Each structure stands twice: as C-alpha cells, then as structure tokens.
C-alpha cells in the first residue's frame, strides 16, 4: 500500500454524489491523510447552496461531539502537569456537585465522566443550556417550529447546570463504572474541571494549549474569532411538510456557554487532520508535543463497551476489529453538522468527514473510504454477524416503548411477518435483526446501529441501549 490512493476513487465519488442527492445534503467534505500528509480531498455540493459557493478543506463547520476528545486531551494535559488525576473524585474539584444519590455521587471520578460511565441516564439539560439560541430559530407560516425540544429554563453557567443535576428527577443507572450511557452533562462539567484546575476559561485553555500549538488556525468556538476567514459553511436543517422533507438554510448557530466542552467547537478538514495526528503520532503534531504517548495510550484504551463491537475510551470510540485493525473514531451531530473522525494508527491512516446537515451518513462515507483504502468492497461492513432465529413468542419480550430524558423515543412492535420492528419519530419502521442474546442490529440512513436490551435482577427488560444512550421502558410499554 505504499502509494496512497483510493483504489476505487470514481466509484467512491459516485457513491458520495448518490448519498448527497438522496439525503439532500447541501455540502459534504472529506479528507484523508497518510502519515500526516493529505492524499485525498473531496468536496461535494456547496457551503452556501443559494450562492453556489464551493467547499474546500478550509471550510469551517461545527464538529459537534468530536469536541469531546479535545476536552479529554485537556484533562490529560492537566494530569501530565500533576494538577489532577483522572481517578480523582469529581467533588474534589466541584464540591457543590450533587445527584439524587449521595452514595453514588461520592464515588464518581473524572474517569467515569470521561467514559460516560458515571451512571446518568439521558438528561434534558443540553436544551436548557442552548435555549437562548434555540429561541432564535425560525418559525414557519404553517405554525410548525424548526425544532421540537423539551421546554427547560436557560442554564447559563456550570453552577446552574450542577444545580439542575442536583434537583433533577431521574434514577441513576447503577454504581459509577458499571453502565455506559452517553452524557453531555458529564462532558460539560469536565469543562468546569478544566477551568477550576487551570484557572482560565475552557475556551482559552483550548486555544492556548491545543488549537494554537497544533496549528489549527481556523478552529474556534465563535465565528467572530476567525479574523476575516470567509470560507464558512452555512447551516442547514430539515423539516417535514406533509410527507416531504424540506431542507432549508438556518444560519442561527446554536450555542451553550455551560456546555461548550460537550460539542461546540468549529473546525475544518485540514485542521482536523492536524488534530488526528495526536492519535496517530504519539501525541505529536508537527513539532508540538500535545500529549505524551502514555496519555494517548490512556485515551485510546477501550474501557467500557458502548456498542456491539465498539468501546469507549476518553472522548473517542474504539473498534478493536475494523477489518483486522484498531480504529479510533468519534462522530458529532448538532444543528447543521454531521461530522466523523477516523484514525487507524497502525497504518498511519487518518480521515475526517463532514456535512452541513445533521442526521446524514458522514460516518458511512468515511468508513467506505477506509474500506476502499484497505482493498475491501466499498460498501461492505466490518461487522461480522449471523442473524439468529427467534420465534414470535421470544420476540414478544422486547415489545414496548422506550423513552429518553433527552426527548427521544423508540417503539418496538412485531410486524405481520413476525419480525421485530423499531419505530422512531420521522423514520420509517425498520426491521431489527437479532444477532446475539438481547442484541439486535438495524439499518437506518445507510448505517448499521446496534440495540441492546437491558434486564433487571429478575430478568425483566427495563431499558434499551440505542444510539449510545440508555432509554427506559415506559409502563405503557407492557
């Protein structure tokens, strides 16, 4: 594999164009590098559709939750400096932090927050943190709003966020370290730890210790900090009108000062390929040693299972067997953002992929590019599973409604063909295929998702893990 090329470049680009059209993606950009050198870049569609402005590898997009890995880099830098340990208790730095379970609160460590294993179910606080900017989203003549979100008072600061968590009505999933469920709240509070330990704001810390040393000139939390750089993508969103999906421009950037550490950085393909060097190159970007090799090792250790073949490290996910290689990756989704970062350190291969519309298959396309590089069929899947045969009686156990504190819900039912189906808002029913005990796979928007059902001590199904979050079964759900 000495000369770096995509083997089936034309076929890959045809597939990109096909999905860009199918999902009405205004703009999609991708870049691949080998040993830190860009060898493929692609731009499909536009950063500004109305004015037909093209994309480049320097177009600024939001990156959503890919921000979480930056937050972990900061924590590990502070650990290297001897200012904290990831095994310290959270209350050492945030003494006012409380949950509704004192015993568990006293056991929660920074490590638990970094691995989403503190035990929090999905909470609605992100919407409270964003509510000021959400209120500026457009309303439509047909009375529909752009976004249906839980009504929550504005959460302006880390202190207010801690107050909300302290007063919230929820049940922790289990003792810290035992249950994985994705938590924006925990990552927001890691930002608070960074501030208190370093003595400077989270945003300034990012700039001084990560973004500037890595030469990420176009990576910012606020567009007004871009110093005249005009290559910025518009944001797009979708809404349903009758049965049609309408994609529209919606340049109102969401922001949440108390949640920036969870998902509000903006960056470019070129800058993100510099950033991925940290994971490929033992913590080094150019001449800057951002992390020690030991810290990189700590970040990319699979601590807790988060999907069928995926594990969570610190702010990154690890697929131990991606066609025989260890893949380090993370996605990001927020308004106008579908981002994906991939690294196979062993091959020196890194990639970043981004669209200016949420909920579209950026990850699928980047994985296809990686599969092609590895000389695998373009649209193949690295997940090797055999479908199990379950009778209708066995499937009945899984029927019911499962809800998330973030507003999501999934209904499982059995269709006329005796198959288990999942129904979500705005989605067609999908057949879910049993692949292992209490594990199912289903396809949505070109990508495979695993669902895992969770049981109580008596063996009764009480939750399902889907989209990296644990949803609780409702009483209505039988």
Secondary structure, 3 states (H helix, E strand, C coil): CCCCCCCCHHHHHHHHHHHHHHCCCCEEEEEEEECCEEEEEEEEEEEECCCCEECCCCCEEECHHHHHHHHHHHHHHHHHCCCCCCCCEHHHHCCCCCCCCHHHHCCCEHHHHHCCCCCCCCCCHHHHHHHHHHCCCCECCCCCECCCCCCCCCCCCHHHHHHHHHHCCCCCCCCCCCCCCCCHHHHHHHHHHHHHHHCCCHHHHHHHHHHCCCCCCCCECCHHHHCCCCCECCCEEEEEECCEEEEEECCCCCCCHHHHHHHCCEECHHHHHHHHHHHHCCCEECCEECCCHHHHHHHCCCCEECCCCCEECCCCEEEEEECCEEEEEEEEEECCEEEEEEEEHHHCEEEEEEECECCCCHHHHHHHHHHHHCCCCCCCCCCCCCCCCCCHHHHHCCCEEEECCCCCEEEEEECCCCCEEEEECCCCCEECEEEECCEEEEEECCEEEEEEEEECCCCCEEEEEECCEEEEECHHHC
